[in-house]
């Protein structure tokens, strides 16, 4: 049972997040709160900043908040995150 994990967030400073940064590459800078959620053994879900036409973060209509969008990221086959097992429920 020790190899089972919770379906919680993968956060910065953990070996799992280092693995996420490895396959996201430069796109990792655009992940809000520097965290990801592993949905299952094939997919992650992250909130990313939306870029404007000039490559800068897009602000909302009022101009006081950055626009984000939730995205699914496929975990590569060579990643050890694919072998993690989840608790049921």
Secondary structure, 3 states (H helix, E strand, C coil): CCCEECCCEEECCCHHHHHHHHHHHHHHHHEHHHEEEECCCCEEEEEEECECCCCCECECCCCCCECEEEEEEECCCCCHHHHCEECCC
